Amino acid sequence: MSTTFEQIASENSPGNWPWWLIRGLALLAVAISSYLAWVSWQMGPVLGCDGGTFDCDEVLGSRWSSWLGLPVSLLGGLTYVAMLVLSWPASRRPGGWAWASMLSLSCLAVGSALWFIGVQAIALDSYCKFCLAVHSCGLTILITLATTTRQTGTDDDLQAMRNLLGVADGPMETSTVSNGAAPLPHRIALVSVTTILGLAVLIGGQEMFPPKTFVLEDIVESPSMDQATQSEEPDAQDSADLVVQEPEQELERDSVEDKVDDPIEDVVSAEDQEEDEIEEPLEAEADVPFTLDETSLEAGTSAESNGTDRFYVQFGGLANRIDIRNDPSLGSLEAEHVIVEYMDYTCPGCRKMHGFLRQVEGRYGDQLLVLVRHVPLSPKCNKNVPREHRSHKNACDYANLARSVWVLAPEEFPAFHDWLLKGEKVPSLRKAKDRAMSLAGIDVLTDRSIRERVKRRVVRNCEEHQRVGKTLPLMLTELGVLRGMPDTADIWFEFLESKLKLEPIEP
């Protein structure tokens, strides 16, 4: 019993503070790693990372964030859990096997940190500040462990030397050398082999078995899809409204533009005043059950098929046929193949995917049509997003602007769509409003009926996306759901040519 009290007193003595520092750092690293692992599994945004140099979403969404399908943050968390557990026996027997195992794990953690920091600097050009915090914990643990053990072993080595020379005052007391400690060569070998082997397995696994970032999956039909209507064709009254409304909107837009001297300031302030007026009825209307692929009727074209079905496409997993004229699109309506792209202008992966999509027209001509369906990553218009993230706070506004431009000036949509997706970050909302008005006229901000219909359609897109795939970027093809983003344009071209049988045109 006395020995137990002595051990407890020794562990809580002022001189034992380095071990409590090590345990505190290990516990902090476990907490951060657990959070990163949870975010990786949920595919959600990382709090406090808004892009730029410290873009945690970019790092955690890369191929380097996993190892054989497991988040590397989960592996890191388990490593620090082991270090936390080993810290107690290691503190009682510095230099023993528990200490050697703990030193091996800390060296492995630091070696892994160097690998991942190099990947972030060279391959990604972005950093995750939470990852850097974990790496800092590992480095501090290694330095503290090495320093503490060195100080502890000094007295033991001096006492052993004095006994060897026969000048000791008395018999050598029990020390770390005789109290279960491993011989120094064995300890060095254990640390070296564990570190080298662990890094080889980590780096080799990531290089030889990279995760699939661009996957074609079969569509799993949801039971709720059976409740949808079987056609996207509008009724006669809707078609009649289109024919009447189209010229009226054009005339009204032209007349208003002639009357407004400085439209930008007046329109932005007017829109802000009207926003509060229409917000309440829109939220109430969103509670009404809707139909998948319900015709939006904003494009200014009749949805009659004129005796043919060439404008209608049926995708597996969706109960409705899609009228390709009822969504913004990139490419020719005469294309043989159609892809539905679910995207958000504030989504980094969607912005990169757009670069690959825009290469289609130059390489394949009119063989492929891309329908754009906006799915903003903001709870303001997408109830499937659990919380607001600062980088997506204006996602709904960008989507509404883009679709409104298409409503009023369909021919200008590709230019506005490209402009919003140019560069690493989306332009400011003010610039986007000015740009939209310069392309489609003042009605893009002032016509309340258009704004209401556009908002309702965006809500329906979000519900449909939730049933089809839930992740972004995501594309719906005639073969199934295409998730993720290709690493290179060649992978994208290979899919189009091997799966959809597209053929590159002559230069």
N, C-alpha and C positions, 0 to 999 in steps of 0.2 A: 504493500500500500504506500509505503514511504517513497518507493521508487517512482510510483505513478505521480505523486504530488511533486516530486523533484522534476520530473519530465515536464509537467504542466508549468511549473514555475520557470523552468529553463526556456520553454517555448514562448512565454510571455515576458521574458526579461528584456530590458532596453536594448541589449546587444543583439537580440534576435529580430530586430525590425526589418532587415532586408528580406527575410522570408515572408513577412506579412506584406511587404511591398510587392513581392513576386506573386503572392496569392491574389492581391487586389488587382494587379495588372491582368493576371490570367482570367479572373472573374469578369473584368471589363471586356476583354477580348471575346469571351464566350457570349456575353450579352450582345455585342455588336455583330458577331458572326451569326448568331441566331436570328437577329433582325434581318440581315442580308439574305440568309437562307429562306426566311419566310417570304420576303419580297420576291425572290427568284421563283419560288413555287407559285405565288399568286400572280406573277407577272404584272405587278403594280409599280407605281412610281416610288422613288426613294425620297423621303422627306428632306427638304433643305438642299436639293440638288436641282438647279434651274438651268443647266446647260453651261456652255462655255468651257473653260479649262477643267472645272470640276463637274463633269457630267456623269453622275453615277448610273443613270439609266443607260447611257451609251456603253459603259463598261460592263454592267451586269447583263446587258442584252447581247454581248459579243460571244463568239465561240469560245473565248478563253475563260468564261465565267463558269464553265462546267467541266467535269472530268468523268467520262464514261456515263454521262447522263445525270450525274449528281452535281449539285452546286458546290463549287470549291469552298464557298463560305461554310457549308455544312462540314466538310472535311476539316477545315481550319478550326471550327468550333469544337469538334471532337478532340483535336490535338490539344487545345488549351484546357479542355476538361481533364484529359489525362495528366497534363502538367500540374493542374490544381490538385488532383488526388495524390500525385507523387510527391508534392511539396512537403507533406508531413513526414513520411519516412526519410526523405532526403535531408530534412533539417536535423533529424536526430543522428543521422550517420552520413555526414558530408564525406564524399569520396566513395560511398558504397554504390551498390548496383542501382538503387532507386535514384540516387544523384546522377549516376552515369546515364540512366534512361532519360531523366529529365533534361540533362544537357544535350542529349541526342535530339530530343524533340524540339528544344529551343533552337538548335543549329538548323534543323530541318525547316522550322518556321522562318528563320532569317533567310535561308537559301531560297525558299519559296517566295518570300517578300521581294528579294532581288529579281527573281524571274518575272513576277507579276508587275512590278514597277517598270521593268524594261519593256514588257508587252504594252503597258499603258502609254509609255513615252514614245515607242517606236511604231507599233502597229495601230494603236487607237488614237494617239494624240489627245487623249482625254484621261482624266484621273478621277478616281472615286475616293472622296475624303474619308469615308467610313473605312474603306479598305486600307488606306494609309494609316488610319488610327490603329487598326489591328496590327499592321506591320510594325508600327512604333512600339506597341506593347511587347511584341516578340523580341525586338532588338534590345529593349530595356531589360527584359527578363534575362536574356543571355548575358548581358554585361553584369547585371547584379549577381547572377548565379556564379559566374566565373570569379568575380571579385570576392564574394563572400567565401567561396570554397578555398580560394588562395590564402585569405587571411586565416581561415580555420586550420589549414594544413601546415602553416608555418611553425607553430609550437610543437606539433607532433613530429615534424621532421627534425627539429632541433633536439627534442628529447631523445629520439631514436639515435641520433648521432652521438649524443653524450653517453648513452648506454653502451654504444658500440666501442667508444674510446675508454670506457671504464671510469669516467669522471662524474657520473651521475650521482646526485645526492641520495637517491634511493631507487627502488625498482620502478620501472616504467609503468605508469598508470594505463588503464584501458583507454585506447584512443581510436581514432578513425581507422588507423592502419590495422589494428588487431581486432577491431569490432565489426567485422564483416565487410571491410572495404576491399574493393577489387584491386589487383595489382595495376600500377599505372599504365603499362603497355596494353593491358586488356581494356582498360577504360578508354584509352585513345583509339584503339581499334574499333570498339563498339560505337563510339561517337562518329568516327569517320565512315564506317560501313553503313550505319543507319542513315546518315545524312546523304551520302552519295546514292545509296539504293533508293531512298525515298524520293529524291529529286529526279532520278532516272525514271521511276514509275510515274511520277506526276507529269513531267515534260513529255515523256514518251507516249503516255496515254492521250495527252492533248494533241500531239502532233500526228500520231498514227490513227487515232480514232476520234476525229473531230465530230462534234454534234452536227446533225443535219439542220441547217438553218433555212432550208427551202424544201418543203415537203408537200407532196400531193397526197391527199387523204380522201377516202370515200365520204360522202355526205351521209351523216346519220340523221334520218328523218325524225323530227320531233312529233309526238302525238298532237301537240297544239297546232301543227301545220294543217291538220285535216279540217280544222275549223275555218280555214281561209277560203275565200272564193276561188273559183276555178278559172277565172279570166281576169285580165287586166283591161278589158275593153270597157270604155265608158258608156253610160246610157245616152239616150238621144238628147236629153236636156243639157247634159254637160257639153256634148259636141256642139249644140246650138249656141251655148254661151261662148264657146271659143270663137266661133265665127264672128260673133258680134263684138266681142271684147278686143280682139286683136287690133283692128284699125283704130278703135277709140283710144287705146293706150298709146299708140304711136303718135296720134294727133295731139293728145294731151301732153305727152313728153316734149314734143317740138315746141308747142306753144308756151309751156312753162319755161323752157330753156331760153326763149327769146325775151321773157319778161324779167328774169332774174339777172341782176347785174353781177353780184358776187355770191354764187350759189353755195360755196363750200361752207362759209361761216353760218349762213342762215339755215341750211339743211341740217347740219350737225346739231345745232341747238334745237331745231324743231323735232328732230328724231328723238333727242333725249327727253323732251317734254312728252312725246307721245308714248314712249316706252312704258311708263307707269300706267297709262290708260289701257293699254291692250294686254298687259301682262296677266292680269287676273282672268279674263275670259279664256286666254290661251291655256292656262294651267287647268282650268275646269274642263276644257274641251279634251285635254290629253287623257282624262280619266275615262273617256268614252271608248269602248272596244273598237279596234280598227281592223282593217283587212290587209294582209300582206300584199305588197305590190299594188296597192290601190292607186289608180291613175291620178297623177298630180294635176294634169291639165294646165300646166303653166307654160309649156313650150310654144304655144301659139300655133299648133298643128292639129289637124283632125286625127283622131285615133282610129278612123275607119280603115280597114285593111283593103278596101277596094277590090274585094274578091280574091285577094292573095294573102298568104301568111308570111311573106318575106320579112315583115317588120316584127314578127313575134318569135320569141325564143323561149324554149322550155328547159329549165335546169332541174336536174334531179335534186330532191329535197325541198323544192319550192312548189307549192300547190298551184301557183299562178303562172301563167305565161307572162313574160316580160315584153312590153312594147318598147323597143329600143329608142323610140322617139320621145319617150317620156322621162328621160334622164340626160344630164349633161354627158357628152361623149367626146372621145379623142379618136379620130379616124373616120373612115367612110361608112355610111349607113348601108352600103352595098357589100360590106365585108362578109366573107364566108364564115368566119369564126368570131365569137363574141365572148368577152370576159367582163365580169362585173367586179370592179375594184371598190372595196370598202376602205376608206381612208380618212385621215384627219390632218389638217395643215400644220398642227402643232406636234405631230408625231414624228420623231427623228427617223424612224425606220421607213415611214411612208414617204418622207422627203427624199430619202436615198433611193427608194424603189421607183420614184417618179423618173429619176434619171435613166433607169433601165427601160421603163415604159416608153419614154419619148424616143428611144432609139428604134422602136418597132417600125414607125412609119418610113424612116429612111432605109431600113433593111428589107422590109417585107411589103412596102407599098400599102395597098388597100385590102390586104388579106385579113387584118385583125381590127376589130372595133373594141375599144375599152369604154365601158359605161362607168361613170363616176358616181358613187353613192357615199355621201358624207356621213361620217360617224364621229362627231366631236367627242373628245375625251373630257367632258365636263358635265357635272351633275345638273347644270342649269338646263340642259336640254336632253341629257342622256341619263335616265334614272338607273342605268346599270353601272354607272361609275360611282363608287361609294363615297368619295370625298374629292373636294376641289384641290387641284395641284396648281401651284402658281404658274408653271410653264404652260398650262392648258386653260388658263382662266378666260381667255377670249376665243376659245375654240368654236363655240356656238356662233359667235358673231362672224367669224371668217367663213364658216360653212353657209350661213344664211346669206352673206354677201355674194359668195360665189354662185350659189343657185339663183339668186335674184338677178345677177348679171346674165345668166343663161336664159332666164325667163324673158327678159326684155331685149337682149341682144345675143341670141345663141351663137352667132358667128364670132363674138368677142370672148366667149367663155374660154377657149383654149389659151388665148393670150393672158387672160387674167389668172387662170389656173397655173400656168407656167410662172407667172410673176410672183404669185404667192409662195411657190415652192422653190424659188431660186435662192441659193445660198443655204447656210446652215440653220438660220433662224427665220421665222416668219416676220414680215415687215410689221411695223406698228399698226394698230387698229386705225388710227387716224389716217395714215398713208393709204391703207387698204380702202377706206371709205372714199377718199379722194380719187383713187385710181378707178374704183368701181363706177363712180359717178361720171368720170371722164369717158368711160367706155360705154356705159348703158344709159346715161342720162340721170336726171334728178329723181326720177321715179324709183330708182333703186333704193333710195332712202326714204322717200315720202309716201309711196303708195302702200297704204296699210293693208289692203286686201292681198297684195302680193306677199308682203311680209308675213302675214298670218298663214297663207297657204304654204309658203316655204318652210316656216317653222314646223307646221304639222307634218310635212313630208320628211324633214330631218328626224323628227321623233319616230316616225315609222321606219326609217332606215336603221335607227339604233335598235329598235325591237327586232327587226329582221336579222341584223348582224348578230345579236345575242343568240338567236336560234341557229344560225349557220355556223359561227365559228368562235366568237368572243374575243379573238386576238387581232391585233393590227401589226403590220399590214396583212391583209387577207384578200384573196381573189377567188371568185366563184367561176369555175370553168365548166365546160361540158363534160369533163372527166371527173370532176370532184372539186374539193376545196384545196386551194394552194396557199399554204401558210408560210410566213416568214419572208426572208429576203435573200436572194442569191448573193454570194460573196463577190462574184464577178459577172460581167455582162455575158461572157461565154456560157456560163451556167444557165442564164436566162434564155439565151439563144438555143442552147441544146434542148431545153424543155419545149420551146415553141416548135422546133423542127422535128424532134423525135416523137413528141406526144400529139401535138396539134397538126403536124405535117405541113407546117409553113415552109415555103421555099424562098431563099434570098433572091431578090431581083437583081438584074444586071445593073452595074454602076451607071 
